[in-house]
């Protein structure tokens, strides 16, 4: 149990698995990750600006990365699409 009285989870004990990183499909706005029951998450993909150093080591510094608001799966932008952020266009 933690200090707040809640039961300890796997994340509290330090046994973190590396995050799942997928590539977005064209015009994808919702997560398509399936859970243990086989149901699709359908969480909104939001641009993630301030990610921790563990994720930065995987995706690179100042990378355009999206994260599902429900299951926290990471998505890289589709390489065939133009970036939607004007600050990321070259």
C-alpha positions in Angstrom: 0.0 0.0 0.0 1.1 3.5 -0.7 1.2 6.5 1.7 -2.3 7.5 0.6 -3.7 4.1 1.5 -4.3 3.0 -2.1 -3.0 -0.4 -3.1 0.4 -0.4 -4.8 0.4 -0.9 -8.6 3.1 -2.2 -10.9 4.1 1.4 -11.8 4.6 2.3 -8.1 6.9 -0.7 -7.7 9.2 0.5 -10.5 8.7 -2.4 -13.0 7.9 -0.2 -16.0 7.6 -1.7 -19.5 8.8 0.4 -22.4 5.9 2.4 -23.9 4.2 1.2 -27.0 4.9 3.4 -30.0 2.8 3.1 -33.1 2.5 5.0 -36.4 -0.7 7.0 -37.0 -2.8 6.0 -40.0 -3.8 8.7 -42.5 -6.2 11.2 -40.7 -6.3 9.1 -37.6 -7.7 11.0 -34.6 -8.6 8.2 -32.2 -6.6 5.3 -30.6 -7.0 1.9 -32.2 -5.3 -0.1 -29.5 -7.3 -3.1 -28.3 -7.5 -4.1 -24.6 -7.4 -7.6 -23.0 -11.1 -8.0 -23.9 -10.6 -7.1 -27.5 -12.4 -3.8 -27.3 -10.9 -0.7 -29.1 -9.8 2.1 -26.8 -11.0 5.0 -29.0 -9.3 7.6 -26.9 -8.5 11.0 -28.5 -4.9 11.4 -29.7 -3.4 14.5 -28.3 -0.1 16.2 -29.1 2.4 15.6 -26.3 4.9 18.4 -25.9 6.5 17.8 -22.5 7.4 14.1 -22.4 9.8 12.5 -19.8 13.4 11.8 -20.6 12.7 8.0 -21.0 10.4 8.7 -23.9 12.8 11.4 -25.3 15.5 8.7 -25.5 13.2 6.6 -27.7 11.7 9.2 -30.0 14.4 11.9 -30.0 14.4 15.5 -28.8 11.6 17.8 -30.0 9.9 15.0 -31.9 6.3 15.3 -32.9 4.6 12.7 -30.8 0.9 12.0 -29.9 -0.5 10.1 -26.9 -3.8 8.5 -26.3 -5.7 10.2 -23.5 -7.0 6.8 -22.1 -4.5 4.1 -22.6 -1.3 6.3 -22.9 -0.1 4.6 -26.1 2.3 6.8 -28.1 1.9 7.5 -31.8 4.4 8.9 -34.3 3.0 11.0 -37.1 2.3 9.3 -40.4 5.4 9.9 -42.7 3.1 10.1 -45.8 1.2 13.1 -44.3 2.3 16.7 -44.1 2.7 17.8 -40.5 -0.4 19.5 -39.1 1.6 21.8 -36.9 3.0 24.8 -38.8 5.9 25.0 -36.4 7.1 21.6 -37.5 7.1 22.2 -41.3 10.4 22.7 -43.1 
